[in-house]
Amino acid sequence: MLVLIGLIAGDKIQFLNFLTAESIAAAIWIVGGIGFLVKLVFWRIQKRRDANDPEQA
């Protein structure tokens, strides 16, 4: 897909030169880490809420 975009767009995408493989990889790691933390927080909240629910006994 990237090759096709490169062939079709040509010189029109020169403004994307600042994107490197390292910056894309870092962005993926950061987004994944934030997503993990959000899911962990929601899981802990749900676990605490279920532990305090008297109907679960």
Order of alpha helices (4+ residues) and beta strands (2+ residues): alpha-alpha
